[in-house]
Amino acid sequence: MTDGGLTVETSIESVEALSKEAEGLKVKLEEERQKLNDVPLTTVAARLEPIPPLNIKPRRVLKGHQGKVLCSDWCNDKRHLVSSSQDGKMIIWDAFTTNKEHAVTMPTTWVMACAYAPTGSMVACGGLDNKVTVYPLSFDEDVTQKKKAVGTHTSYMSCCTFPYSDQQILTGSGDSTCALWDVESGLMLQSFHGHQGDVMALNLAPSENGNTFVSGGCDKMALIWDMRTGQCVQSFEGHESDINSVKFYPSGDAIATGSDDATCRLFDLRADREIAIYTKESIIFGVNAIDFSVSGRLLFAGYNDYTVNVWDTLKCQRLTILYGHENRVSCLKMSPDGTSISTGSWDFTLRIWA
């Protein structure tokens, strides 16, 4: 009998020993992290020349939506924009002339997501209909005739993008998952489970480090995913409220996040931690959209107080504020060549700044 008792005791002891070891390893990991955290980003950046005054002005106003603009995306031709709105319309704009080239009425209002395919030959969108639908763009026939539903989530679709080709589309949803779909067959190629709340935003890593993307959600987390395996490979916490926007730093080594907690943050993938926070006492409104300049030195952020703040990414200082919108700024995108930014707002308009 004693032998049996001994084995139970030893197994309890070994579990306790393993638990202790796990705790010890956690402490060691945190110590290693702190070692990597040798000097704050702002201290390093103090040596850098300050950025000369920026002269960014509104250059175009795009009017045509009858409801809140919810999403926009640039075409790779650097000239065309797609925007979607609460009015159920998706509009293709020529950003130079402000002409509307296509206006597509959707089967649903609150079209929360839209994206241009890399070749510029089609756009995708979705929202409260839980679906992602693609529309080939051509002037020969009615765009809606050729539309195609690709994938369906069990809740609203909040964001979408084409990873590196027109053949696949990546979506994020209120059902707390992301999914990768094959455009042609409509089959789900991969699903990504890890968020504990609605997924609000996603962004692809710069193509040199292809196959990874970041998602942010209402669980206050930003997660890095491997597109091939569907596994979450890194997670970042620190925000005190929903994350509404995520963006890879141009080098692919860091991600920025914008949140309802009125801050933007920068997380470094190599150091595995937050390295900067963009905040001021006077900023009390949530961040809806962020994007970097081409070099990554500037971080643009659109807020609920109708403004766009421009931050020095490295010095963590606010450089200027862009005024012009008459309601919250809901989306913001740097043009592919980095010469201008587009903003969309609940005031029903889009603006091009340069």
Disulfide bonds with the S-S distance in Angstrom:
none
